[in-house]
Amino acid sequence: MSELINNSEARKAKLKELILKLHKGESEASVKQELVESLSQIPYGEVVEVEQELISEGLPEEEVLKLCDVHASVLRGHVDLSGTQEVPEGHPVDVMLKENQEVRKVIEEARKLIQVIRMSSPDQFPKDLITLRGLFNSLYDVDKHYLRKEYLLFPFLEQEGITGPPKVMWGKHDEIREQLKGCIEILQTENMTKDEFLATSEIIFKPTLAAVDDMTLKEEEILFPMSLDKLTDQQWLEISQQSLEFGFCLYDPQVTWKPAGMEDTSLQDLQRNAGQIQLPTGNLKLEELLAILNTLPIDMTFVDKDDKVKYFSQAADRIFQRNRAILNRDVRHCHPPASSHIVDKIIEDFKSGKQSRAPFWIQMGGKFVHIEYFALRDEKGEYLGTLEVSNDVARYRGLTGEQRILSYE
């Protein structure tokens, strides 16, 4: 097989032959052995080209999608990443790599917990089930990672003539979304027995975890190196600036990336250059509005009509810490699984118009925290979303008499 070492066309022809063998039903093990013996390390660009060629030659995208997991498994560890560009901190690829690290941590926790449940006592089983549901809720955060790929990265690849691989990968995203939704629904089943869980774990939970895990591999061995080769700094900057619109997955970037020598159109510039925001009772600059919201002695979180977290205030002494990884996340997945039914009930009653406020109060350390949910509606009464307001009222409960003389705290 020495003729394949420095011959790109021969390597691609051989890879195509192997993929088509999978298509015809040959065993994965035998194809993998032939791959190892004949190709050893395959440059990632050639993998992309072969996939594109197969689609161009008439292999339906649906068929490539079916083969995607199988030939990804065959290629695992045999894609040559030498020459791949390093990325600076905060770059969109750096962010997605770090998101993948967090995703794999959750996958590993879920896999370990499934094994623990096998040995758990009847008393422990319901508690472990709730914990596992929380892990799958967290894992569904990968939807935001996929959305950024689909709406920010893939369009630029398509401009470069790379259309097949993004379509195939998008199809896998949709499959994974449905698998994760199915897992979460099953884990919400009342009175599930341990035997039912163990049977389901083999056909639903474990394959779903494997699918999410495999996608991180496809990204890191194929998609990201290819994208770094094809896209310009200007295109990456546009992706970076629009990423917050979709939110981040289990990770909040600590550094804002900006290519050297390129015009800065970051949020700070937008704040400085923004005009007046006209309101019915006055007008404000964006930076003034931001200062007001972050100075109010309360925590605020806004959930839109589609149940996605869209905003939170950033007061210095927030009671409940938030980070940008929750943006665009389903609000149900931001609460412990044991309380998700309460969240569902509030949203249902707010949307129907049955209720408009829901107060709670809790003791938390030395704090007495008042939490209230408000239904937001437009002038016609249409539901716009829910505002969560939290306030530590401990100091107010102890007030007596009056204070009319100036005294700074």
Secondary structure as UniProt FT lines:
FT   HELIX           2..4
FT   TURN            5..6
FT   HELIX           8..23
FT   TURN            24..25
FT   HELIX           28..38
FT   STRAND          42..43
FT   HELIX           44..56
FT   TURN            57..58
FT   HELIX           61..75
FT   TURN            76..77
FT   STRAND          79..80
FT   TURN            82..83
FT   TURN            89..90
FT   HELIX           92..119
FT   TURN            122..124
FT   HELIX           125..139
FT   TURN            140..141
FT   HELIX           142..148
FT   HELIX           149..153
FT   HELIX           154..159
FT   TURN            160..161
FT   HELIX           164..187
FT   TURN            190..191
FT   HELIX           194..200
FT   HELIX           201..205
FT   HELIX           206..218
FT   HELIX           219..223
FT   HELIX           224..230
FT   HELIX           233..242
FT   HELIX           243..245
FT   TURN            260..261
FT   HELIX           267..273
FT   STRAND          276..279
FT   TURN            280..281
FT   STRAND          282..285
FT   HELIX           286..295
FT   STRAND          299..304
FT   TURN            305..306
FT   STRAND          308..312
FT   TURN            316..317
FT   HELIX           324..326
FT   TURN            327..328
FT   HELIX           331..334
FT   HELIX           337..339
FT   HELIX           340..352
FT   STRAND          357..364
FT   TURN            365..366
FT   STRAND          367..377
FT   TURN            379..380
FT   STRAND          383..392
FT   HELIX           394..397
//
